[in-house]
Amino acid sequence: MMETLVFGFLIVTTVITIAALFIQSARCMVYTLVLQATTIGFVQLMYCVVELFLDLSPEALADFFYAFAEWFVCAAVVPSIIYFGLARTTYSFIKPTIKGMNVIVFVCLLVLAHFALGLWLQSWFPSRMETFIFAILMFNISIATMVINRHAIKILIGLNMAENALFPLLVESPAIFVPFILVAVVFVNIVAVYVIIFAYQTYNTLLVTDWR
Amino acid sequence: MKGLMFSLLPLITLVLPMFISILCLSVYPFSFFHSAFTRLSRYILIIGIALPLVVSILMIPEVLSGRTLELPSLSIYVNSTNIALIFGVLLISFFVSVYSIGADRGGRLRSEIYVFSVLLFVFCMLGIIMVYDLFGIFIFVETTIGAAIILVAHSPTRISSEAAFKYLILTAISALFVLLGVLIVYILSGSSNLFVISSSSSQLTSNPHLLMLAVACFIVGLGADIGLVPFHGWVPDVWPASTPIINGFSCTEPLPLVFGLYKLIEPLYRIYPSNTIILLVGGVGLSSVMVGTLLAYRQTDFWRTIAYLTIEEFGKMALILGLFTPDSLIAGQILLVNSSLMKTGMVLSLGSVQICNNSSDLTLLGGLAEKMNKTMWGYIICSLSLAGIPPLSGFYAKWFFYSALHDFLLTHVGMIASVLVTLLISVSIIPLVILLRVFHRIFLGQLSPVSKNTKEAPLSMWFPGVVIAFIAILLGLQPNLLTALFRSS
C-alpha cells in the first residue's frame, strides 16, 4: 500500500491543482503553481533528507542534490520566469471560458472516472507505479486548466502544472538525466515567456482568442 | 587507436554545432561585437554546419564497411540505420545556410541568438538520430521544440507570434506524453537504453496494457511534434508564419522525429509484436495521407499548400516505418531522405518567389517563368521528384515504398493488397496535381502586376535549389548511389 504520508501529500497536491481551475487572476495562478510544485516535490525531498542523515554516503548526497534541484526548479525557477513574463505585460483579469457549476461537475466526473480507473489498474500495476493514477488525474486537470483559459500566461501555467503532475513518476528517472531534463524545462519556459511577450507587443493583449 | 578515433566521430559531429552555438551565444553580452557578428553571422552559420557535415562524410565509408561507430557510455550509435539520416540533416541544413546568404532579411532576434538557435536546432536533431536512450531522446525532443519555436518567432510577420505560441503549446503537451511513455517503459524495464530494453523484456511483456499505453503516448507525443493527423493543428499556421529560411530548416525535422518515433516503438514491437501497434501507427499515417492530400488542394497561399502536403508526406513516412519489416525500414529511410531533400528544393524555390515578389498568394502571382527561370527549374524538378515521377530520385523512393507496403499487405490480407496499393497510388496522384497547379499559378500564364519589377533571385538563393534538382536527376539515373547507403541496414 502507498504510504499514508505520500498519499496525503498527493491528495493535497490534487486539490491545489483543482483549485487552479477556478482561479481568475493570473498572478494568483502563479502562486498556485508554486504551491503545487512545492507540495508535490516535498515528500521526495524529505525522503532524501532523512536518507542523507541516516547514510552519509556520496550516493545519498547526490540523490538529495537531484531531488532538491528538481524541487527548486519546479517551485522557484519556473514560476519566477513566468512571473517575469507577467511583469512585462499589463495586468489583465480574464475569466476562464467555463466556470462555476460546470467546472465543479466536470471535476467530480474526472475524479470519479480516475477513481474507477485506479481500482481497475490496481490489480496489474507494478508497485513502483502506485502514484500513477494521481499523476494522470493531476495531468488531466492541468490540461483542462489550459483548455478553459484564454489568458496566454494561464495556459503556460497549466502546462507547467501538467509537467509537475508527472513529478511522482519522474523521481524514478536515472539521476544522470535530471540536470538535462531540468535545463530543457527551463529553456522551454524561457522561450514560452519570450513568445508571449512578443505576442503581447504585437497584439496588445494576452487573450489568445484575439491574436488574429 | 584508429578505431577509437573513428568511434569519436559521432560525438564530434554532435558536439561541433553545439560548441559553435555556445560560442555565438557567448558573444551576445558584448555589444561592441554585435555589428561585426551580424555581418559574419551567415558565414558562421555555414561553418557551423559544414564542419559536422565533413565529419559525417568521414563516417560514411566506415559505416558502409559494416562497422558501428559507438560510444556506449553515452548511448550514441551510428550505423547503417541512421548514417543516411545524419548526412541528410546536415546536407539539407548546409543548403539552407547557403541560401540564407541571399535570403536573410533579418528578424526579431539578434543575430547571435538566431545563429545559436539554428545550431542548437541542428544539434538536437542529430542527437535524436544518434542517441539510443529513452531520456536522451526526450531531452533532445524537448530542446528541439524550444529551438524551433524561437526560430518561428524570429519572423517579423504579425502572425508569427500566434503561430509560435500555438506550436509551443501543442508540442510542449506532446513532449509530456513522450515523457510519460519514457517513464512507463523505464519503470517497467529498469533500463533506458533501447538495445537493453529490446533484449530483456520480461517486465514489459508481463504488462501488455502498460506497454500499449507507452506506445500510444509515443504516437501522440511524437505524432504532434511531427505534425501527424489528428495532432497537426500547428502545421498550417507555422509554415506561412515562418521565414523561408526557417521553413527550409524545418524540412529536416521529419528525419529525426519520424525516425525517433520508429526508434521508440520498434523495440516495444519486437518484444510484443501486436498488430494493434501497426494499426495505431499505420492508422495515424494513413489518415495523415488522406487529410493532407484533401486539404492541400483548397489553399490559396502556397505555404499552406506545402504545409498540408508535408502532412501527407509525414503520413507516408509513418505508414511505411510503422510496418516494422526490414524492407519497410529501408523504404522508409529512402522516403525520409528523398522527401526531405526534395521538399527543401521546393521550399527554397518558393521562398525565393516570396522574397522577390513579397507575396505567397497564388491568386496574385503568375508568369514568372521567364523572370525567374532558374528558380522555376529548381521548383519543378524537385516537385516532380517528390511526386515520384521517373527518372527522378523520388521514383525509386515511391517504388520501394509501394513495394514494401504491397509485400506486407500480401502476407496479411492476401490479394486485396493489390487493390489497396492501387488505391493509395491513385490518391498519390493528387499531390502531383497540386504541385503542378502551384507551378502553373506561379510560373505560367500572364505576368501578374505584383511581379512586374521582379528579377531572378541572387545566386546564393537559386543555386541550392538547382543543386538539389541536379541531385534528383543524378540519383534518378544512378539510384545505386542512394540505395547503397541503406542496403546494408
HADDOCK unambig.tbl for C-alpha pairs under 7 A between the chains (distance, minus, plus):
assign (segid A and resid 159 and name CA) (segid B and resid 173 and name CA) 6.95 0.50 0.50
assign (segid A and resid 163 and name CA) (segid B and resid 176 and name CA) 6.59 0.50 0.50
assign (segid A and resid 169 and name CA) (segid B and resid 183 and name CA) 6.72 0.50 0.50
assign (segid A and resid 170 and name CA) (segid B and resid 183 and name CA) 6.92 0.50 0.50
assign (segid A and resid 177 and name CA) (segid B and resid 135 and name CA) 6.81 0.50 0.50
assign (segid A and resid 180 and name CA) (segid B and resid 139 and name CA) 6.81 0.50 0.50
assign (segid A and resid 181 and name CA) (segid B and resid 139 and name CA) 5.88 0.50 0.50
assign (segid A and resid 184 and name CA) (segid B and resid 139 and name CA) 6.45 0.50 0.50
assign (segid A and resid 184 and name CA) (segid B and resid 142 and name CA) 6.32 0.50 0.50
assign (segid A and resid 184 and name CA) (segid B and resid 143 and name CA) 5.70 0.50 0.50
assign (segid A and resid 187 and name CA) (segid B and resid 146 and name CA) 6.84 0.50 0.50
assign (segid A and resid 188 and name CA) (segid B and resid 146 and name CA) 5.10 0.50 0.50
assign (segid A and resid 191 and name CA) (segid B and resid 146 and name CA) 6.28 0.50 0.50
assign (segid A and resid 191 and name CA) (segid B and resid 150 and name CA) 6.46 0.50 0.50
assign (segid A and resid 192 and name CA) (segid B and resid 168 and name CA) 6.97 0.50 0.50
assign (segid A and resid 195 and name CA) (segid B and resid 153 and name CA) 6.58 0.50 0.50
assign (segid A and resid 195 and name CA) (segid B and resid 161 and name CA) 6.16 0.50 0.50
assign (segid A and resid 195 and name CA) (segid B and resid 164 and name CA) 6.85 0.50 0.50
assign (segid A and resid 195 and name CA) (segid B and resid 165 and name CA) 6.41 0.50 0.50
assign (segid A and resid 198 and name CA) (segid B and resid 161 and name CA) 6.30 0.50 0.50
assign (segid A and resid 199 and name CA) (segid B and resid 161 and name CA) 4.87 0.50 0.50
assign (segid A and resid 199 and name CA) (segid B and resid 162 and name CA) 6.46 0.50 0.50
assign (segid A and resid 202 and name CA) (segid B and resid 158 and name CA) 6.64 0.50 0.50
assign (segid A and resid 211 and name CA) (segid B and resid 162 and name CA) 6.19 0.50 0.50
